[in-house]
Each structure stands twice: as C-alpha cells, then as structure tokens.
Amino acid sequence: MSETLTFADIRDAHERIRPFIKRTPVLTSERLDAAVGASLFFKCENFQEAGAFKSRGACNAVFSLTDEEAATGVVTHSSGNHAAALARAAQLRGITAHIVMPAGAAQSKVQNVGHYGGWITFCEPNLTAREAACARVSKQTGATIVHPFDDLRVAAGQGTATIELLEDMPDLDLILCPVGGGGLLSGTAVAAKAIHPGIRVIGVEPELANDVQQSFRAGRRISIPTPATIADGLRTNCTGEKNFPLIQQHVDDIVTVSEEAIVAAMRAVWDALHMVIEPSAAVPYAALLEKRVPLTGQRIGLIVTGGNADLDKLPWLKA
Amino acid sequence: MSETLTFADIRDAHERIRPFIKRTPVLTSERLDAAVGASLFFKCENFQEAGAFKSRGACNAVFSLTDEEAATGVVTHSSGNHAAALARAAQLRGITAHIVMPAGAAQSKVQNVGHYGGWITFCEPNLTAREAACARVSKQTGATIVHPFDDLRVAAGQGTATIELLEDMPDLDLILCPVGGGGLLSGTAVAAKAIHPGIRVIGVEPELANDVQQSFRAGRRISIPTPATIADGLRTNCTGEKNFPLIQQHVDDIVTVSEEAIVAAMRAVWDALHMVIEPSAAVPYAALLEKRVPLTGQRIGLIVTGGNADLDKLPWLKA
C-alpha cells in the first residue's frame, strides 16, 4: 500500500477480497430512466454481504493485516454498516473485532454486529467518547484500529465496486456517489478516472450534511456539527484527512440534495426497482430528481450504497 | 407451437423475447441459508420488466402472433401483473392491448396498465362478468385473447426463467415455484426436467388456495371458491386445463403454506436480501420456513415471481 491511494491498490484490493464479497448486479429501470431523461445503471451494493459496500473496505483492511497484526484483532467505532462489515470480515479471518457503539444504538444495529460475532463496547454517545473508547480498547488489546473511512485500505476496498461497474458498463459518462466521510468517494474517483479518464465523478450529500461540499469549495477540510439528516450513513462531521486530497484531485463536483428529495428518491427506487435501499443510498437518485447535475441523454452510474433500512418505520408512512 | 408444451417451445420463446425482457440476477443470502440449513438461489423476477415474470409469457404470446393477428390487438382479463405485462408487450409491438379489469381494482394496478398504454374496460368484479367482457371485446375488435395462464405460449414464456436459472446454477437439486393457475409451474417443470432430468420441481401454494394440491392428489382439476389469501397473485379458482396435464406429468409434488408463514417469509426476504417482493413471491421461502419440503444440505432454486407490493400497506405493520 502506497501512502496515497492508487488504482493498483484498488486492483490489489479486488483480488484480495474477491472470495469474501459478492459481485453485485447492475440494475436498470425503464421507468426511472423515463422520469429523469437519462440512462441509469444502479450498482446494487444493497445486495452486498452485510447489506452495504462497507464489506469491501472492511475485508480489504482485515485481509491486508499481517498474521502478527491480525492475531490481536481489530477495533472500530461505528453504529452503522461499517460495524457489521468489520465484524463479518474479522469472523471470516477468525480474529476478534471490537466494536465501540454509543449507548442507545438501535437494537437492530447491535444485533447485526452480534450476528457476526463482534465484541461490543458501549460508550457515551458522542464522538470524543467513541474515539477515546476505541483508543483504549486498542491500547489494552493491541487491536488494529480500522477507521470507517479515513483509512486508505478501506478506501481501496470501497473503490472495487467501481471496477465491477465499469466492467459491466464500460461507457458511462458520469458516476454519482454518496459522500459521508469520503472513503467510498475517493475510492470510486481514483478507480473511475484510472479506468476511463474522460468520466465524471460527482459526490452527493444531504444539504444538512454539506461539510464535503463546503470543504471542496474552500479548499480545506471544514467541520460541521453532527447533521440531523435522515441519511444516517452520511451523518459525518468532516471528511477524512487522507480522503480529502484524493477528492480534491479526482472528483469533479459535490452537489447536495434536500431531505424531501431523499425520501422521494428512496420511495421511487423501492417502487420501480423493487429493491430495499436505505436513505443514504437514495441520495444519488435524489440529485437527479432535483436536477442538481446536467443529465440529458447521459449514461449515469449510481452507487447504491446499502439496504439496511428500518422496515418497521418507513419515512413515507406516518408513525 | 405444438399442442402440448415442449422444451423446444420454451427455447424458442427465450430467443423470441430476449430483446424485450431482462436477464434477472440470481441472489443468495448467507443469513437465509443459515436460517433453513440449505443453499438457496433466488431467481429475481421481481426485477423483471413490469415487476414480474409475467412479462416473459406476455411477450412470448404477443410476439408469437402473425402480423395479421397482431393488427387487431390482444385482450385479457386480469387485475394483476399479467395485465401490466400484456399492456407493455403490446406497446413494444405497437399494437392495442385491451385489459378487462374489475370495478374497484386498486388504483396502482389501473395506473400500471395505463402507464403502458393499455385500454381498460371495467366490468363487475366476478369471474363470469370478466370472461364475458373479455369475449365481447374480442368479438367486437378481433383482438386475440391472451389468457393469464391457460395458454401454452404464455406457459412457454414463463419457463424461460428456468433456462436462465439453470444456466447460472447448473447443479440445483430442487426448484420451488409458486402456483396459482399453473402457467409458471408448468413452464418451469418442463424446462427443468428437460435440462436436468434428476432435478425435483415442487409447486407451492397458500393453504387457503390449495386447488392445485387438491387437483394433483385427485388426478382431476378441482375448483374452489375465490380464496382470501394475502398472496393476491395466487387467488385462482382452478388450475388451467392446458397446464394441469403438464403439472401431473412433470411436477414432483404440491405443498401448501400458511398465511402467517407467507408474511414472515416476505419480511425475511426484504430484511436479508434487501429486495421488495410481493406476498405471492414469498410462498416458496415460506415452504422452507414451515419445513414443507425436506431440505438439509440441498441446493434449492426459488422463483421470486414479482415485486409489486403495496409500499403504503406492509402486512407486518398495523394499519
């Protein structure tokens, strides 16, 4: 692994994780194409193991460890898809995953981690407490910290979805990708530009969580308070230190979408594509609904990041 | 087309409809495999055009017509997936589809047919009125009747999903297939046994709609009152006259499932596979949940028939 992220790293990651992840399908919908006036290709990481693209990065991080490093396990702080993905990857390698979760995390998220044999440490529900707990566990156990996004092994893994997308659909004009901490976006952009230099890559985030757009425009990392967006996978305060220069170098633009558009896009995808996607995964299609990118006649890839929606609480149904 | 259904008919159908349908993916889930102790392969016709396998049979029927036959259009009576699929197939061929629907049909179903340019004729909501209206439209317009299931062109089209499933997964032990009128089941069984004579094919229907099981055991077609099952695609009174001998000859068994198991299976598939399936499509997995077939260690294909669920009214949520 070099000190920055290269396409060779992503190709290596793809070879490394292939036995442990799914090659997810690319789906299309006549109806959604007609609704926005473009040809859309949905890379369905909601069908990925553990329900999200996070399995790619987690597997790459875990299977990159030397046997000596692996022996003492891994640790992360996350209440979301990275937690379950890391627990699963560690289980596959036969090592321990310590997962620091905030007290009060949704029962379903706790169960997902437990399902894959993760060891859960609860902490106060704020970032300082989470980072402190993570550092403490690492110090006590020797576990390697695998950050949810600001880790180049993780970003390399996330980029492998784009290798597959462009193998299946070589002539895309544009890839739309949700951005939270920037691990997926940097992996996607590095892979896409290496394979097809003329392609555009645009990151999409909720208006309420527009730290990456602000940072991209200011040319420096800007931090925001924890955003209240429905897109729970994108509630990050600041893009990663390692990811940001990659985003600056390889990404064409960052656009934002409203909360209403996220719910409308989620519903439209469930309806037309008959698949369950979580709010964060609806953000790229929301950008098309809100015409945040020029699109007439284009061939557009959309990274559908995950499917872990709460089936007991759909945002278009009144409680 | 011969007077019975042969594998050659199904292969011909596959060639004929290929430009108009999707090759749907086969998905797997570690979690569902572990839950039932078998290896499961879900043939995802919920991702098919118009949201159901019905597009296969409808396209085969419409594109089998001579130009002279086609000129006067097609007609059917259906309030479900066959209606939308036939409207879509007719639109693709540039001919008229007349759809007889019962007054009071769900607005979403009416809109689906309208979306594909179908001409809707409303009638009283009973089978006699529907058949009479269908015959009247056919007589007035010269439109060819395309029955939802008791038509060998339709059954041939439905069998094409199994060609694809067994191309992708050649070594299945068993295929589980929902059965309503028997078009899908007869196509599936003829294709499966021709490709892989040792394979077993079992039809699954709701206990409340067990006409095919009764018929299969009695050796003659038995009719039941319209069943009240949640699986709205399987509310048929009697299996088709043309399908029944094919089912007798090629199907190994018919098993039934409870309403509770259908809802539980639907929920489990949404949760674990992150896809939207309608109640009728959950019936094969329900049979595994209720242990209606011996399954330890087997490799089982399940035909996921459709994804047109009502997203405003999920059966596991209280109204």
HADDOCK unambig.tbl for C-alpha pairs under 7 A between the chains (distance, minus, plus):
assign (segid A and resid 25 and name CA) (segid B and resid 25 and name CA) 6.79 0.50 0.50
assign (segid A and resid 46 and name CA) (segid B and resid 274 and name CA) 6.39 0.50 0.50
assign (segid A and resid 47 and name CA) (segid B and resid 273 and name CA) 6.32 0.50 0.50
assign (segid A and resid 47 and name CA) (segid B and resid 274 and name CA) 6.36 0.50 0.50
assign (segid A and resid 270 and name CA) (segid B and resid 276 and name CA) 6.89 0.50 0.50
assign (segid A and resid 273 and name CA) (segid B and resid 47 and name CA) 6.28 0.50 0.50
assign (segid A and resid 274 and name CA) (segid B and resid 46 and name CA) 6.37 0.50 0.50
assign (segid A and resid 274 and name CA) (segid B and resid 47 and name CA) 6.34 0.50 0.50
assign (segid A and resid 274 and name CA) (segid B and resid 275 and name CA) 6.10 0.50 0.50
assign (segid A and resid 274 and name CA) (segid B and resid 276 and name CA) 4.72 0.50 0.50
assign (segid A and resid 274 and name CA) (segid B and resid 307 and name CA) 5.42 0.50 0.50
assign (segid A and resid 275 and name CA) (segid B and resid 274 and name CA) 6.11 0.50 0.50
assign (segid A and resid 275 and name CA) (segid B and resid 275 and name CA) 3.95 0.50 0.50
assign (segid A and resid 275 and name CA) (segid B and resid 276 and name CA) 4.85 0.50 0.50
assign (segid A and resid 276 and name CA) (segid B and resid 270 and name CA) 6.88 0.50 0.50
assign (segid A and resid 276 and name CA) (segid B and resid 274 and name CA) 4.73 0.50 0.50
assign (segid A and resid 276 and name CA) (segid B and resid 275 and name CA) 4.85 0.50 0.50
assign (segid A and resid 276 and name CA) (segid B and resid 276 and name CA) 6.00 0.50 0.50
assign (segid A and resid 307 and name CA) (segid B and resid 274 and name CA) 5.44 0.50 0.50
assign (segid A and resid 312 and name CA) (segid B and resid 317 and name CA) 6.74 0.50 0.50
assign (segid A and resid 317 and name CA) (segid B and resid 312 and name CA) 6.74 0.50 0.50
